[in-house]
Amino acid sequence: MSFFDSFSEEREEEENLTVRELLTEMKDISEVIVDLAYASLLFDSNEIGDEVKHLESKMDVLNYEIRSRTMLASRTKEDAIQLSGLLQIAESAASISKAAGDIVGIREINPRNSPFLSFVLRDAEEKILPLTIRKSDMSGKSIDELSVEAETGMRIIAIKRDIRWIYDPEGDTRLKENDMIIVRGTEDGFHRLRRFANGEEKWPTYPME
Amino acid sequence: MADISDGIEEESLEEMILEIKDTSELMVDLAYSSLLYNNREIAEEVFILQERMEEIGDEIQRSAIQEVLNDRDAYKALQIIKMVHSVQEISYAATKIAGVVRFELPTHPVVQLSLRESEVIITSAVVDESSDLADTTLGAIKLATNTGMRVIAIKRGRKYIYGPDMHSSIKAGDLLFASGPEDGEEYFKDLAEGKEHLTPKDLQ
């Protein structure tokens, strides 16, 4: 299969998305891809690095799709002005994902020496850390049902289930016992989330007002 | 300008790398939220951060080259320089996004609609002297528990404190950036501006 085949195959999926959905997806990818890129350095992981590369090419497809779609939608000069603002945003989201791809590429410079940046990243205020879901209030619930980020400030950037990875999980993704999740946030938030994940603390519920 | 470069020289290479990484992440968060709210102040902040980004970025690259001269580890320097370059690309993209707001480029209504899907928003507020948040720590007032909003950065004068923890102090005049669910925003802002106050029960 040539490069163009895979490109057109992926494009068919994206063709059904609206401009709004395309832009939402581009924004979401641009946010998570940078975290994943740092995680690949931090954990010295080829798997995560490959996912970054995959998301980067997906972003190219989305960017192409949104460009052609906005051109078609543009009928008047006013349309064109409004849509060029939109394209500036889309283009910027694509630049971010390209930069994330370059960060992953840093590992290839000289593998013998890569620990330096990994050591540096370990000291960041916003940590990227792995965590395992035990029998707890979290297992069996979806990310949205729990409102993980709103409750703990921690964002789930990836889930490892058996040997499979789920990157940038959707809100309706259910967490399962023994899932390994990679989360991003402060140390305080992480400790709190870990207590929930270990089943040491009940997940708070709020009565409807 | 003298005091700025003095300040930079005291920082280690590691600290500077972390600072530009944190800065670029804050810039992306702020850029998207400036769009969502069509808020020029937040957009302006992204441009201020970009200046800082360029200053430190140059300084890191200079130090990395300096280190090669000392320890002859060219690969390490190359990694650092590439990292700085990528982080700067990210921050530049953030300024392009914020630029749409700052230069009042007309945008299609679909832009705001597509950003609104996110469950978590980012907001900012200046701490008033009369506020319960002035002269205390984040832990003491349990801000996250009481408002649902988590402070992700504090701007004090020209300085930024990233990822503050419960021991971080808050002073009157601080600009707080917080993220959390949309319905926590109003109460958070009112608390910071001194329009609302915490009850003793909130502090238990």
Interface residues (C-beta under 8 A of the other chain):
Chain A: V19 R20 E21 L23 T24 K27 D28 S30 E31 V34 Y38 E78 I81 Q82 L83 S84 G85 L86 Q88 I89 E91 S92 A93 S95 I96 K98 A99 A100 D102 I103 G105 I106 I109 N110 R112 N113 S114 F116 L117 F119 V120 L121 D123 A124 E125 E126 D144 S147 E149 A150 G153 G171 T186 E187 D188 G189
Chain B: E14 I17 L18 K21 D22 E25 V28 A31 Y32 L35 D73 Y75 K76 L78 Q79 I80 K82 M83 H85 S86 V87 E89 I90 Y92 A93 A94 K96 I97 G99 V100 L105 P106 T107 H108 V110 V111 L113 S114 L115 E117 S118 E119 V120 A144 G148 R150 Y162 G163 P164 D165 M166 S179 G180 P181
